[in-house]
Amino acid sequence: MPYDLPTISETIAEFDLAAKKSLGQNFILDLNITKKIARQGLPYRDDETLVEIGPGPGALTRGILLNGAQKLIALEKDQRCLAALEPLQRASQGRLFVQEADALEINFSEISSKPLKIISNLPYNISTQLLIKWIEGVEHISGLVLMFQKEVALRLVADPRTKSYGRLSILTQLRFQAHIAFDLPPSAFKPAPKVTSSIVVFKPRASYPTDDLWEAVKTVTQGAFAQRRKMLRKTLYPLFSDPTATLIALNLSSTARAEELSPDDFIRLSQAYLKETR
């Protein structure tokens, strides 16, 4: 990739890319940081398609290309950023493909016949919605490297019996192995957000709940965490005729709360729910 491109700061100034709060935009200017983020997705394989959501002025895009990506599809809805990405697209020598698209509306399974590896500095205001979309469509995903507010990142990787542990932790961990790679301080962004950010790396599990069992997991976890501080024998009453007996049969405490059960415990509870409803 030619190196006569303007800096990210110059690109922002040239195209008047004042970050829009409505789009959750916070731009990273330092290519050393974006290259580090992009490296979390290595190796880039021929049997997967690389996708970036919301490239903005193209800092992470450059990082991905500089790490050797041979083909990158960048999805952007901001018209200003689409124009700003044109010089980078030309300089990429046919490796960057920019598409105007809203990530919340697009069907990711239609982007490519290959599994997707998505690397993105996600807008904070849609990050959880997008993650849930990818959890649901895990069969189309080969990996994710995503940025979240640290508070959200901690929820994704939380262990049982911790304050961050909840329904999102369980749904994430049942379909992905996830870990926090590193944090980014507010000073890494323009404008600087009020919170620390975290880069989270996701790898689909070799096996995960699907079909009826997955639907049961969603139903049971929703009921279990609806009133977090109540015991499960109370919160699960609408789903089970005798929640206490079910818990005891599964060797779970009859006084347990939702936050005390592991993802595997919720699989067993969901299997019991399926048996009861059939």
Secondary structure, DSSP 8 states (H G I E B T S, - for coil): --S-S--HHHHHHHTT----GGGT--EE--HHHHHHHHHTT-S--TTSEEEEE--TTSHHHHHHHHTT-S-EEEEE--HHHHHHHHHHHHHTTS-EEEEE--TTTS-GGGT-SS-EEEEE---GGGHHHHHHHHHHTGGGEEEEEEEEEHHHHHHHH--TTSTT-SHHHHHHHHHEEEEEEEEE-GGGEES--SS-EEEEEEEE-SS---HHHHHHHHHHHHHHTTTTTSBHHHHTTTT-S-HHHHHHHTT--TT-BGGGS-HHHHHHHHHHHHHHH-
